[in-house]
Amino acid sequence: AQRQRLLGEVRAKIAASGEGLGFVNQSKITDDDALADAAAEMDLAMVIRESRELQDIEAALGRIAEGSYGVCTDCGGDIGRARLRAYPAAERCLPCQEKNERLRGRVHTLRL
């Protein structure tokens, strides 16, 4: 159900952007180019976030099909039921996810 909802939202936003929802329409609404740019960027960021969430859901459906759903992709251990209830598309157990986020945080900090 979440997959279908996200697909609908992403398709609607992409269709709307094709009709000029971005900078041009936003500047007509706001009469402020900076605000229009910010609104267009927020639209794009939302589509990117929802697209990533869709990819996570598709990957989880693939793991269900292959029988590996609920198994951490890093350590091979079980992903706790509470974690899967909170985030059904989880691909890592909580300790591995925390480790991954710490490592990604370091990478992002190093790039700055």
C-alpha positions in Angstrom: 0.0 0.0 0.0 2.9 2.4 0.8 4.5 1.6 -2.5 1.3 2.4 -4.4 0.8 5.7 -2.5 4.4 6.7 -3.1 4.2 5.8 -6.8 1.1 7.9 -7.1 2.7 10.9 -5.4 6.0 10.7 -7.4 4.1 10.3 -10.7 1.8 13.3 -9.8 4.8 15.5 -8.9 6.7 14.5 -12.1 3.6 15.2 -14.2 3.1 18.6 -12.5 6.8 19.5 -13.0 6.3 18.7 -16.7 3.5 21.3 -16.6 5.8 23.9 -15.2 5.4 23.5 -11.5 9.0 24.5 -10.9 10.6 28.0 -11.1 8.3 29.6 -13.6 5.0 28.8 -12.0 6.3 29.4 -8.5 7.6 32.8 -9.4 4.2 33.7 -10.8 2.6 32.7 -7.5 5.2 34.4 -5.2 6.6 37.3 -7.2 9.8 36.4 -5.5 12.5 34.6 -7.6 14.4 33.4 -4.5 11.3 32.0 -2.9 10.3 30.4 -6.2 13.8 28.7 -6.5 13.4 27.5 -2.9 9.9 26.1 -3.6 11.2 24.3 -6.8 14.1 22.8 -4.8 11.8 21.6 -2.1 9.6 19.9 -4.8 12.7 18.2 -6.2 14.0 17.2 -2.8 10.6 15.6 -2.0 10.6 13.7 -5.3 14.1 12.4 -4.7 13.3 11.4 -1.1 10.1 9.5 -2.2 12.0 7.9 -5.1 14.6 6.6 -2.7 11.8 5.3 -0.4 10.3 3.5 -3.4 13.7 1.9 -4.2 13.9 0.7 -0.6 10.4 -0.8 -0.8 11.2 -2.5 -4.2 14.4 -3.9 -2.7 12.4 -5.3 0.3 9.9 -6.9 -2.0 12.8 -8.5 -3.9 14.2 -9.8 -0.6 10.7 -11.3 0.2 10.6 -13.0 -3.2 14.0 -14.5 -2.7 13.4 -15.5 0.9 16.0 -13.2 2.5 13.6 -10.7 4.0 14.4 -10.0 7.7 18.0 -11.0 7.3 20.7 -8.2 7.7 22.5 -7.6 4.5 25.7 -6.7 6.4 26.1 -9.4 9.2 23.5 -12.0 8.1 21.8 -11.9 11.4 18.1 -11.4 12.0 16.5 -8.0 11.8 14.3 -7.6 14.8 10.5 -7.7 14.4 10.1 -4.4 16.1 12.5 -2.8 13.6 10.7 -4.4 10.7 7.3 -3.2 12.0 8.8 0.4 12.4 10.5 0.3 9.0 9.4 -2.7 6.8 12.0 -1.9 4.1 14.9 -2.2 6.6 17.8 -4.1 5.1 20.1 -4.0 8.2 19.7 -4.9 11.8 19.8 -2.0 14.2 23.5 -2.3 15.2 24.6 -2.6 11.6 22.4 0.3 10.6 23.9 2.5 13.3 27.4 1.5 12.2 26.5 2.3 8.6 25.2 5.7 9.5 28.3 6.6 11.6 30.5 5.6 8.6 28.4 7.6 6.2 28.5 10.6 8.6 32.3 10.4 8.5 32.4 10.2 4.8 30.1 13.3 4.5 32.2 15.1 7.0 35.4 14.3 5.1 33.9 15.6 1.8 33.1 18.9 3.3 
